[in-house]
Amino acid sequence: MGLQDANADDAGFGTRIRQAVFWRSGSQIVSQMLSWIVTLLVIRLLDPADYGLFAMTQVILNFATFLNGYGLVSALVQSESVDSHRLRQAFGMMMLLNGGLALAQLAIAPLAADYYDQPMVAHLLKVQALLYLSTPFISIPEAIMGRALDFKRPALVNLIAAIASAAVALVGALSHWGVWTLVFAPIAGFWVKAAGYVIVTGFRPIPSFDFRGTGTMVVYGASLLGGQLFWIVQSQADIFIGGRVLEPHQLGLYAEALFLTQIFVSKFVPPLNEVAFPAYARMQKDPARISWSFCKAVRLLLLISCPVYLGMAVTAEPLVETLFGQKWLEMAPFVSILAFAMPFMTLQVMFAPVSNALGRPGITAKIAAIGAILMPVSFLIGIRFGAIGLAWAWLGAFPILTVLTARLAGAPMGLRIIDLGRAAAPGLGCSMLMAGIVMAVDSMLPLLPAPIRLGILVPSGALAFLAALMLCARGTLMELVGLIVRRTPPVQAPA
């Protein structure tokens, strides 16, 4: 292949990546906007204790989910070729795994209720077992579309599923279903998504239980399993520890503060990582190119996320009162602390698709193992100071975990800490300047209703951040604008 053909292929691949990001993240934004509007209405109608009970069930649900077989799906995406028989084999494995998980949850439900001393937890978990049964019908079509970098069709299905979930949530809250509103809404969304994915891909959900020749797929999926288990331990230890000590009201305040501050990292970064994984996999023979692309992604993503996080931290009180209502005002201190930890989490979770695409899932597992020790220990220390101690544990431990992640996951692609720091500096530095200005403006305001106060602070912060970018990081700002409006192929990384 000549140089001209290679450049043409790179340009075409770059265009497909931009289209994938547009559809995947764009649809996520639209569906999340709808979801948030309904969520805010639902939160105002439900009580913090409802969210505390729901958080207790999520520990069990998330802990079991690491066995749902998504590692097999990652193996399908990473493989050079996949035939229909391999897809049927993967579907058969997913059916067995998820059917087993549903049965296991039914058995575990009474034990979980005894642990938390909350009988309602058992009833909630038994109904939530329906979620597992939808997974095979979602995961295999996702693999088919992910390999083709086709994110337009799933974007439309995800939007329809979000509408269905939001409708059920709104009906449930208005009909006084209480905590059951939080259970039935995601079940509706998952099953609508499952049906939609099967329809748009034309996938025939006929399993094969002849698992001969699936050794490579199973080994690759198993290699990811350890990392997923450790991640579950790391991410669910706070609720698991706090749920046994705290009342549902206090746990609900903490859990919803965590939900609010993690909106960006949990809702927008994973879709971008879904696009990044097949993209990095295509570049796995060129680590220097991966390193360059990764730093660019960090620079642009933190430029968007850091002002959100730090703005949330310094406007927590009027933000919580405006969005959630007066009865949630106790949540504001949790938001202020947790928001400062989220830039580190955003950066840390960006490394996993790089390691997996390079065929080094062991690094992801090692990092997750460190987190599975560091975070629970921090939560055990923090819970001595009540629910607020759990929030301080995040801020104390996650910067350490992020530095360790950068050293371990950055080595295979030749990424230096100094290069990562330079990539993160524009977004983080300008956001810190913005936060200082917002705090100064807030200190000069008279006593105002929360919505008016927030309506002054948010534009002030936006103007301050834009001014800081123009003065200190004009090139990065132009790079972000160019990525959004550009129609010509991007400049490739230097060889």
C-alpha positions as CSV (number, residue, x, y, z in Angstrom):
1,M,0.0,0.0,0.0
2,G,1.4,3.4,-0.9
3,L,1.8,6.4,1.3
4,Q,-1.2,8.1,-0.4
5,D,-3.5,5.1,0.3
6,A,-2.3,4.9,3.9
7,N,-3.1,8.6,4.4
8,A,-6.5,8.1,2.9
9,D,-7.2,5.2,5.2
10,D,-6.1,7.2,8.2
11,A,-8.3,10.1,7.1
12,G,-11.3,7.8,6.6
13,F,-10.7,6.1,10.0
14,G,-10.4,9.5,11.7
15,T,-13.7,10.6,10.2
16,R,-15.4,7.4,11.4
17,I,-14.0,8.0,14.9
18,R,-15.4,11.6,15.0
19,Q,-18.8,10.3,13.7
20,A,-18.8,7.6,16.4
21,V,-18.0,10.1,19.1
22,F,-20.7,12.5,17.8
23,W,-23.4,9.8,17.8
24,R,-22.4,8.1,21.0
25,S,-21.7,11.1,23.1
26,G,-24.3,13.2,21.4
27,S,-27.1,10.7,22.0
28,Q,-25.9,10.3,25.5
29,I,-26.2,14.1,26.1
30,V,-29.8,14.1,24.7
31,S,-30.9,11.0,26.6
32,Q,-29.3,12.2,29.8
33,M,-30.9,15.7,29.5
34,L,-34.2,13.9,29.4
35,S,-33.3,11.6,32.2
36,W,-32.1,14.4,34.4
37,I,-35.2,16.5,33.9
38,V,-37.3,13.5,35.0
39,T,-34.8,12.6,37.8
40,L,-35.1,16.1,39.3
41,L,-38.9,15.8,39.3
42,V,-38.7,12.3,40.9
43,I,-36.2,13.3,43.5
44,R,-38.4,16.2,44.6
45,L,-41.3,13.7,45.1
46,L,-39.3,10.9,46.8
47,D,-37.5,10.9,50.1
48,P,-33.7,10.5,50.8
49,A,-34.5,7.3,52.6
50,D,-35.9,5.8,49.4
51,Y,-32.5,6.5,47.7
52,G,-30.7,5.0,50.7
53,L,-32.6,1.7,50.4
54,F,-32.1,1.7,46.6
55,A,-28.3,2.3,47.1
56,M,-28.2,-0.8,49.4
57,T,-29.6,-3.0,46.6
58,Q,-27.1,-1.5,44.0
59,V,-24.2,-2.9,46.0
60,I,-25.5,-6.4,45.4
61,L,-26.5,-5.7,41.9
62,N,-23.2,-4.2,40.9
63,F,-21.2,-6.8,42.7
64,A,-22.9,-9.6,40.7
65,T,-22.8,-7.7,37.4
66,F,-19.0,-8.2,37.1
67,L,-19.9,-11.9,36.2
68,N,-22.3,-10.9,33.5
69,G,-19.9,-11.8,30.7
70,Y,-19.1,-8.4,29.2
71,G,-15.5,-9.5,29.0
72,L,-16.6,-11.9,26.3
73,V,-18.0,-9.1,24.4
74,S,-14.8,-7.1,24.6
75,A,-13.0,-10.2,23.2
76,L,-15.4,-10.1,20.2
77,V,-14.6,-6.4,19.6
78,Q,-10.9,-7.0,19.9
79,S,-10.8,-10.0,17.5
80,E,-9.8,-9.5,13.9
81,S,-12.8,-11.3,12.6
82,V,-16.0,-12.8,14.0
83,D,-18.5,-15.1,12.3
84,S,-22.1,-15.9,13.1
85,H,-21.3,-19.1,14.9
86,R,-19.0,-17.2,17.3
87,L,-21.7,-14.7,18.0
88,R,-24.2,-17.6,18.8
89,Q,-21.6,-19.2,21.1
90,A,-21.1,-15.9,22.9
91,F,-24.9,-15.4,23.2
92,G,-25.2,-18.9,24.7
93,M,-22.5,-18.1,27.3
94,M,-24.2,-14.8,28.2
95,M,-27.6,-16.6,28.7
96,L,-26.1,-19.2,31.0
97,L,-24.1,-16.6,33.0
98,N,-26.9,-14.1,33.4
99,G,-29.6,-16.7,34.1
100,G,-27.3,-18.0,36.9
101,L,-26.9,-14.5,38.3
102,A,-30.6,-14.0,38.4
103,L,-31.1,-17.2,40.4
104,A,-28.2,-16.4,42.7
105,Q,-29.7,-12.9,43.5
106,L,-33.0,-14.5,44.4
107,A,-31.1,-16.7,46.9
108,I,-28.9,-13.9,48.3
109,A,-31.7,-11.4,48.7
110,P,-32.8,-12.4,52.3
111,L,-29.1,-12.5,53.4
112,A,-28.6,-8.9,52.1
113,A,-31.7,-7.8,53.9
114,D,-30.4,-9.3,57.2
115,Y,-27.0,-7.6,56.7
116,Y,-28.5,-4.1,56.3
117,D,-31.3,-4.9,58.8
118,Q,-33.8,-3.6,56.1
119,P,-36.4,-6.2,55.1
120,M,-37.5,-4.2,52.1
121,V,-34.1,-4.8,50.5
122,A,-35.0,-8.5,49.9
123,H,-38.1,-7.6,48.0
124,L,-36.3,-5.0,45.8
125,L,-33.5,-7.4,44.9
126,K,-35.9,-10.2,43.8
127,V,-37.5,-7.9,41.3
128,Q,-34.2,-6.4,40.1
129,A,-33.1,-9.9,39.0
130,L,-35.0,-9.2,35.8
131,L,-32.2,-6.9,34.8
132,Y,-29.8,-9.7,34.2
133,L,-32.0,-11.5,31.8
134,S,-31.9,-8.5,29.3
135,T,-28.1,-8.5,29.2
136,P,-27.5,-11.1,26.5
137,F,-29.9,-9.3,24.1
138,I,-27.9,-6.0,24.7
139,S,-24.3,-7.1,24.8
140,I,-24.0,-9.2,21.6
141,P,-25.7,-6.5,19.3
142,E,-23.4,-4.0,21.0
143,A,-20.4,-6.0,20.0
144,I,-21.6,-6.2,16.4
145,M,-22.1,-2.4,16.2
146,G,-19.0,-1.6,18.1
147,R,-16.8,-3.6,15.7
148,A,-18.2,-1.6,12.9
149,L,-17.9,1.7,14.8
150,D,-21.6,2.0,14.1
151,F,-23.0,4.2,16.9
152,K,-25.8,5.9,15.1
153,R,-28.3,3.0,15.4
154,P,-27.6,2.3,19.1
155,A,-27.8,6.1,19.7
156,L,-31.4,6.1,18.5
157,V,-32.3,3.0,20.4
158,N,-30.7,4.4,23.6
159,L,-32.8,7.5,23.2
160,I,-36.0,5.5,22.9
161,A,-35.0,3.4,26.0
162,A,-34.3,6.6,27.9
163,I,-37.7,7.9,27.1
164,A,-39.3,4.6,28.2
165,S,-37.4,4.6,31.5
166,A,-38.2,8.3,32.2
167,A,-41.9,7.7,31.5
168,V,-42.0,4.8,34.0
169,A,-40.1,6.9,36.6
170,L,-42.4,9.8,36.3
171,V,-45.6,7.7,36.5
172,G,-44.2,5.9,39.5
173,A,-43.3,9.0,41.4
174,L,-46.6,10.6,40.7
175,S,-48.4,7.4,41.7
176,H,-46.6,7.2,45.0
177,W,-44.7,4.0,44.3
178,G,-41.9,5.2,46.5
179,V,-38.6,3.3,46.2
180,W,-40.3,1.0,43.6
181,T,-40.1,3.9,41.2
182,L,-36.3,3.5,41.2
183,V,-36.6,-0.2,40.6
184,F,-39.1,-0.4,37.7
185,A,-37.7,2.6,35.7
186,P,-34.3,1.0,34.8
187,I,-36.0,-2.4,34.2
188,A,-38.2,-0.8,31.5
189,G,-35.1,1.0,30.0
190,F,-33.0,-2.1,29.8
191,W,-35.7,-4.3,28.1
192,V,-36.6,-1.6,25.6
193,K,-32.9,-1.3,24.8
194,A,-32.6,-5.1,24.4
195,A,-35.5,-5.2,22.0
196,G,-34.3,-2.2,20.0
197,Y,-30.7,-3.6,19.6
198,V,-31.9,-6.9,18.4
199,I,-34.2,-5.2,15.8
200,V,-31.7,-2.7,14.4
201,T,-28.9,-5.2,14.1
202,G,-31.0,-8.1,12.7
203,F,-29.3,-10.3,15.2
204,R,-31.0,-13.7,15.6
205,P,-31.0,-14.5,19.3
206,I,-30.4,-18.2,18.9
207,P,-27.8,-19.5,21.3
208,S,-25.2,-22.2,20.7
209,F,-24.1,-24.2,23.6
210,D,-21.3,-25.9,21.7
211,F,-18.4,-24.0,23.2
212,R,-15.6,-25.7,21.3
213,G,-13.1,-23.2,19.9
214,T,-14.0,-20.5,22.4
215,G,-10.9,-20.8,24.5
216,T,-9.3,-17.6,23.4
217,M,-12.5,-15.6,24.0
218,V,-12.9,-17.1,27.4
219,V,-9.3,-16.5,28.4
220,Y,-9.5,-12.9,27.3
221,G,-12.8,-12.4,29.1
222,A,-11.4,-14.1,32.3
223,S,-8.4,-11.8,32.2
224,L,-10.7,-8.8,32.4
225,L,-12.7,-10.4,35.1
226,G,-10.2,-9.8,37.9
227,G,-10.0,-6.1,37.1
228,Q,-13.8,-5.9,37.1
229,L,-14.1,-7.6,40.4
230,F,-11.6,-5.3,42.0
231,W,-13.4,-2.3,40.5
232,I,-16.7,-3.4,42.0
233,V,-15.0,-3.8,45.4
234,Q,-13.4,-0.3,45.0
235,S,-16.6,1.5,43.8
236,Q,-19.2,-0.2,46.1
237,A,-17.2,-0.4,49.3
238,D,-18.5,2.9,50.5
239,I,-22.2,1.9,50.4
240,F,-21.5,-1.6,51.7
241,I,-19.6,-0.2,54.7
242,G,-21.9,2.8,55.2
243,G,-25.1,0.9,54.7
244,R,-24.6,-1.2,57.8
245,V,-23.8,1.9,60.0
246,L,-25.9,4.7,58.6
247,E,-29.6,5.3,58.6
248,P,-31.2,5.2,55.1
249,H,-31.7,9.0,55.3
250,Q,-28.0,9.8,55.7
251,L,-27.0,7.1,53.3
252,G,-29.4,8.5,50.7
253,L,-27.9,12.0,51.1
254,Y,-24.4,10.7,50.5
255,A,-25.5,8.4,47.6
256,E,-27.3,11.1,45.8
257,A,-24.4,13.6,46.3
258,L,-22.1,10.9,44.8
259,F,-24.6,10.5,41.9
260,L,-24.7,14.2,41.2
261,T,-20.9,14.7,41.3
262,Q,-20.3,11.6,39.2
263,I,-22.7,12.4,36.4
264,F,-20.0,13.4,34.0
265,V,-17.6,10.6,34.7
266,S,-20.2,7.9,34.9
267,K,-22.5,9.1,32.0
268,F,-20.2,10.7,29.5
269,V,-16.8,9.1,29.9
270,P,-17.9,5.5,29.4
271,P,-19.5,6.2,26.0
272,L,-16.3,7.9,25.0
273,N,-14.3,4.9,26.3
274,E,-16.5,2.6,24.2
275,V,-15.4,4.5,21.1
276,A,-11.8,4.8,22.3
277,F,-11.4,1.0,22.8
278,P,-11.8,0.0,19.2
279,A,-9.9,3.1,18.1
280,Y,-6.9,2.3,20.3
281,A,-7.1,-1.3,19.2
282,R,-6.6,-0.2,15.6
283,M,-3.4,1.7,16.7
284,Q,-2.0,-1.0,19.0
285,K,1.1,-1.5,16.9
286,D,2.1,2.2,17.3
287,P,2.4,3.0,21.0
288,A,3.7,6.5,20.3
289,R,0.5,7.3,18.3
290,I,-1.6,6.0,21.2
291,S,0.3,8.2,23.7
292,W,-0.2,11.3,21.5
293,S,-3.9,10.5,21.0
294,F,-4.4,9.8,24.7
295,C,-2.9,13.1,25.8
296,K,-5.0,14.9,23.4
297,A,-8.1,13.2,24.8
298,V,-7.1,14.1,28.3
299,R,-6.5,17.7,27.4
300,L,-9.9,18.1,25.7
301,L,-11.9,16.0,28.2
302,L,-10.6,17.8,31.3
303,L,-11.2,21.2,29.5
304,I,-14.9,20.2,29.5
305,S,-15.2,18.4,32.8
306,C,-13.1,20.4,35.2
307,P,-15.1,23.6,35.1
308,V,-18.2,21.4,35.7
309,Y,-16.7,19.7,38.8
310,L,-15.1,22.8,40.4
311,G,-18.1,24.9,39.6
312,M,-20.3,22.3,41.3
313,A,-18.0,22.3,44.3
314,V,-18.2,26.1,44.9
315,T,-21.9,26.5,44.2
316,A,-23.1,23.3,46.0
317,E,-25.6,25.0,48.4
318,P,-27.6,26.9,45.9
319,L,-27.2,24.1,43.3
320,V,-28.7,21.5,45.6
321,E,-31.5,23.7,46.8
322,T,-32.4,24.7,43.3
323,L,-32.3,21.3,41.7
324,F,-33.5,19.0,44.5
325,G,-35.4,21.3,46.9
326,Q,-35.1,22.4,50.5
327,K,-35.4,18.9,52.0
328,W,-32.2,17.9,50.2
329,L,-30.1,20.9,51.5
330,E,-28.2,18.7,53.9
331,M,-26.6,17.1,50.8
332,A,-24.6,20.3,49.9
333,P,-21.5,19.6,52.1
334,F,-21.2,16.1,50.5
335,V,-21.3,17.7,47.0
336,S,-18.6,20.2,47.8
337,I,-16.1,17.6,48.9
338,L,-16.9,14.9,46.3
339,A,-16.8,17.3,43.4
340,F,-13.1,18.1,44.1
341,A,-12.3,14.4,43.8
342,M,-14.0,13.9,40.4
343,P,-11.3,15.3,38.1
344,F,-8.9,12.6,39.4
345,M,-11.5,9.9,38.8
346,T,-12.2,11.2,35.3
347,L,-8.5,10.9,34.4
348,Q,-8.1,7.6,36.1
349,V,-10.9,5.8,34.3
350,M,-9.6,6.9,30.9
351,F,-6.6,4.5,31.1
352,A,-8.6,1.2,31.0
353,P,-9.4,1.2,27.3
354,V,-5.8,1.9,26.4
355,S,-4.5,-1.1,28.4
356,N,-7.2,-3.4,27.1
357,A,-6.7,-2.3,23.5
358,L,-2.9,-3.0,23.8
359,G,-3.7,-6.5,25.0
360,R,-2.6,-5.7,28.5
361,P,-5.7,-6.3,30.6
362,G,-3.4,-7.5,33.4
363,I,-2.4,-3.9,34.0
364,T,-6.1,-2.9,34.4
365,A,-6.5,-5.7,36.9
366,K,-3.5,-4.7,38.9
367,I,-4.7,-1.1,39.1
368,A,-8.1,-2.2,40.1
369,A,-6.5,-4.4,42.8
370,I,-4.7,-1.4,44.3
371,G,-8.0,0.5,44.3
372,A,-9.8,-2.4,45.9
373,I,-7.4,-2.1,48.8
374,L,-6.9,1.7,49.0
375,M,-10.6,2.8,48.7
376,P,-12.1,0.3,51.3
377,V,-9.4,1.1,53.8
378,S,-10.1,4.9,53.3
379,F,-13.9,4.3,53.7
380,L,-13.3,2.3,56.9
381,I,-11.4,5.2,58.3
382,G,-13.8,7.8,57.0
383,I,-17.0,6.1,58.3
384,R,-15.7,6.8,61.9
385,F,-16.7,10.4,61.2
386,G,-20.1,9.5,59.8
387,A,-21.4,9.9,56.2
388,I,-19.3,13.0,55.6
389,G,-16.2,10.9,56.3
390,L,-17.0,8.8,53.3
391,A,-16.8,11.9,51.1
392,W,-13.5,12.9,52.6
393,A,-12.2,9.4,51.9
394,W,-12.8,10.0,48.2
395,L,-10.9,13.2,48.2
396,G,-8.0,11.8,50.1
397,A,-7.5,8.5,48.3
398,F,-8.4,9.1,44.6
399,P,-5.5,11.4,43.8
400,I,-3.1,8.7,45.0
401,L,-4.8,6.1,42.9
402,T,-4.7,8.3,39.8
403,V,-0.9,8.8,40.1
404,L,-0.3,5.1,40.5
405,T,-2.6,4.4,37.5
406,A,-0.7,6.8,35.3
407,R,2.6,5.2,36.2
408,L,1.4,1.6,35.6
409,A,-0.9,2.1,32.6
410,G,1.2,4.8,31.0
411,A,4.4,2.7,30.7
412,P,3.4,0.4,27.8
413,M,2.6,3.4,25.6
414,G,5.6,5.4,26.7
415,L,3.5,8.0,28.5
416,R,5.5,10.3,30.9
417,I,3.9,11.8,34.0
418,I,5.1,15.3,32.8
419,D,3.3,14.9,29.5
420,L,0.1,13.9,31.3
421,G,0.5,16.9,33.6
422,R,0.8,19.2,30.6
423,A,-2.3,17.7,29.1
424,A,-4.3,18.2,32.2
425,A,-3.0,21.7,33.1
426,P,-5.2,23.9,30.9
427,G,-8.5,22.5,32.1
428,L,-7.5,22.1,35.7
429,G,-5.6,25.4,36.0
430,C,-8.3,27.5,34.4
431,S,-11.0,25.8,36.4
432,M,-9.2,26.6,39.6
433,L,-9.0,30.3,38.6
434,M,-12.7,30.2,37.8
435,A,-13.6,28.6,41.2
436,G,-11.7,31.3,43.0
437,I,-13.6,34.1,41.2
438,V,-16.9,32.4,41.8
439,M,-16.2,32.2,45.5
440,A,-15.3,35.9,45.5
441,V,-18.5,36.9,43.7
442,D,-20.5,34.7,46.1
443,S,-19.0,36.3,49.1
444,M,-20.2,39.7,47.9
445,L,-23.8,38.8,47.2
446,P,-26.5,39.7,49.6
447,L,-29.0,37.1,50.9
448,L,-30.8,35.9,47.8
449,P,-33.1,33.0,46.9
450,A,-31.1,29.9,45.8
451,P,-32.2,30.0,42.1
452,I,-31.3,33.7,41.7
453,R,-28.0,33.2,43.5
454,L,-27.2,30.3,41.2
455,G,-28.3,32.3,38.2
456,I,-25.6,34.9,39.1
457,L,-22.8,32.5,40.0
458,V,-23.1,30.2,36.9
459,P,-22.7,32.9,34.3
460,S,-19.9,34.5,36.4
461,G,-18.1,31.2,36.4
462,A,-18.6,30.7,32.7
463,L,-17.2,34.1,31.8
464,A,-14.3,33.7,34.2
465,F,-13.4,30.3,32.7
466,L,-13.6,31.6,29.2
467,A,-11.4,34.6,30.1
468,A,-8.9,32.3,31.8
469,L,-8.8,30.1,28.7
470,M,-8.2,33.1,26.4
471,L,-5.4,34.3,28.5
472,C,-3.7,31.1,29.5
473,A,-4.7,28.3,27.1
474,R,-5.9,29.9,23.9
475,G,-4.4,27.1,21.8
476,T,-6.3,24.4,23.7
477,L,-9.5,26.3,23.3
478,M,-9.0,26.6,19.6
479,E,-8.3,22.9,19.4
480,L,-11.6,22.1,21.1
481,V,-13.5,24.5,18.8
482,G,-11.8,22.9,15.8
483,L,-12.7,19.4,16.9
484,I,-16.4,20.4,17.1
485,V,-16.7,22.5,13.9
486,R,-14.0,20.9,11.7
487,R,-15.2,19.1,8.6
488,T,-11.8,18.2,7.1
489,P,-9.7,15.2,8.4
490,P,-7.6,16.0,11.5
491,V,-3.8,16.2,11.5
492,Q,-2.3,12.9,12.4
493,A,0.1,12.3,15.2
494,P,3.8,12.6,14.2
495,A,5.5,9.3,13.3
